[in-house]
Amino acid sequence: MSTSQHAAPANAGAAAPSRPDPSTWGARNAHDPTAVRDDDGVYWLFSTDADADGRLRAAGAQVRRSTDLVTWEYVGCALEGVPAPAREHAGAEGLWAPDVVRVETPAGVEWRMYYSASSFGSRTSAIGLAVAPHPRGPWADRGIVVATEHDRDGHNAIDAQLVIDGARHHMVYGSFFGGLHILEIDPATGFALDAPAPGAPASSPGTLIARRPKSVDTAIEGPYIVPRPGGGWALIVSYDSLVNTYHVRVAVAEDLYGPYVDHEGREMTDLDADPLVTGLTVLASHRLEGAERGILAPGHAAVLTEPGRQLLVHHTRFAETPRQHEVQVRRLVWTHGGWPLVSVQTWAGTRERDDESTWPADVSGLAGEWEIVDWSLPTEAVQDSRRITVGHDALSGLVAHGRGRFTRDGDAPVDAVVFPAWDAVRGRETLAFAAIGPKGTVLAGTKVG
C-alpha cells in the first residue's frame, strides 16, 4: 500500500448483527495507543477512533483507564467529535493517533493532546491541539498546529509526538508519503515556533529525519522519540502495512534532529540503502508455544516512562482474527551499548520486578533451555518461536556489566539484556532476554528450562 492506513480500522467492514457494547471492549479496538499516568497513579490510554465490528459510534479520541496496565476500562472519547477546524480542513470522521503529554506551565499543570485528522490515502491532514487540567478532561480544542494538503505538500500531518528536551519542546510527526519530520514547538502555546501568527499552523514541515523509498510504498509512520541513557536519542517507528506486515524498528542519533542511524550505521533518510534491512527490528509478528493467539502486525508504539522502568505501548492484530486489534504493553530495556529492545512477553502488572539491581549479574545463570524468536526473519509471516539450548560453552566470552547487561566482542558480538519476566503461557516467573547479535540481528526469548 502506498498511503497512510489509519482509517482502515475506523470503518472496517459492514456492521455485525450484534455489536459488542463499548463498555465491554477493555483492551479491544485500541489502535495507535499512547498511555500516561496521572498524579494519583491511574493510567489513561488514548487511541484512534476505531471499531473493528463496524462504523464508528463515536469520535473524539478513545479513552481508557487502568490501574495496572493489564486490564483496561473504556470510558468514552476525549472530545465530542472532530473539532471544527480540523474537520473543515481534512473532512475527517474520527481522530487518529493522539499523543498526550503532561506540561508544566506558569499557571500550573496542563495536559496537552496532539491529535490527527485525515482520511484514508490523503495528505489533506491536520494535527490539532487540545488541552485539559487532567487526562480525564474536560478537553478543550485550541486549533491546528500542522496542516498539509494533498495537492500541495509532499509530507503528511499525522502521527504527532511531543518531545520535551528540558525547556525546549519539539514535535515529530509524519506517515508514508514524504517521511517523518521534526519541528520546534513553543512551550508556552503548544504551537510551532515558526507559526506565522499566534494559533496558526506551522509555516514549514521542519527537518526530515526518516523516510523510505517508493519500492516499499514509502511505508514508515508512527514516530516516537525517547532519550538514550547517557545521551542522544532513539527513534521508534513502524514499517509496512498495518494489515499484516506492520512491525517496529529503531534507530539512534546524537542530536534530536538527526541524523538517525541503525545499528549498522545506515541513515534513516538514505533512499539508496536497502529498505528491507535499514532500521533495527525489535518487534514483529510471532507465535509463542502454547499461546492462544499468534501476534500479527504489532506496531504504532509509544513509550511510557516511569521511575525504574519504561514500557512499550502498541497495538496488535492476531493471526486467527486479523481484523481485530487491541493494546498490548511490553517492557522496553536498554542494552549496554544504548539500544532499546523489547520483551517478547507482555506486561504482567504487579507480577513484574523492576529493581534492576536484582537482575542477573552472573553469566552462568543464563545456561539452559530458551524459547526464542528471531526478528531478523522476514515479516510477511507470523514467525513460530523455536527452542535452543544454551550451554556454558556458548556463554564463553560474555562480559557481565551488572543489572542484566552482557556483551561480547569479536566475531560473534552480543549486546544483551536479561531480566525477570512473567511467562503468560506457563503462568510462572522466569527470565527473558533481548539481544543484538552479528550484523544487527535481534533475538528475544524466554527461559523455559
Salt bridges, closest charged atoms under 4 A:
ASP32 OD2 - HIS6 ND1 2.72
ASP32 OD1 - HIS31 ND1 3.16
ASP32 OD1 - HIS300 ND1 3.22
ASP32 OD1 - HIS315 ND1 3.63
ASP38 OD2 - HIS134 NE2 3.28
ASP39 OD2 - ARG102 NH2 3.39
ASP51 OD2 - ARG19 NH2 2.57
ASP51 OD2 - ARG57 NH2 2.95
ASP53 OD2 - ARG28 NH2 3.19
GLU73 OE1 - ARG65 NE 2.92
GLU93 OE1 - ARG55 NH2 2.93
GLU104 OE2 - ARG102 NH1 2.73
GLU110 OE1 - ARG112 NE 2.74
GLU110 OE2 - ARG142 NH2 2.81
ASP153 OD2 - ARG152 NH2 2.91
ASP159 OD1 - HIS6 NE2 2.85
GLU184 OE1 - ARG168 NH2 2.83
GLU221 OE1 - HIS6 NE2 3.77
ASP240 OD1 - ARG212 NH1 2.83
ASP240 OD2 - HIS247 ND1 3.70
ASP262 OD2 - ARG266 NE 2.71
GLU264 OE2 - HIS263 ND1 2.81
GLU289 OE2 - ARG387 NE 2.88
GLU289 OE1 - ARG426 NH2 2.90
GLU306 OE2 - ARG37 NH1 2.79
GLU306 OE1 - ARG309 NE 2.98
GLU320 OE2 - ARG287 NH1 2.58
GLU326 OE2 - ARG293 NH2 3.36
GLU352 OE1 - ARG331 NH2 3.69
ASP354 OD2 - ARG309 NH1 2.72
ASP354 OD1 - ARG331 NH1 3.19
GLU356 OE1 - ARG405 NH1 2.94
GLU369 OE2 - ARG387 NH1 3.27
GLU371 OE1 - ARG426 NH2 3.30
ASP384 OD1 - ARG287 NE 3.47
ASP423 OD2 - ARG426 NH1 2.71
GLU429 OE2 - ARG353 NE 2.60
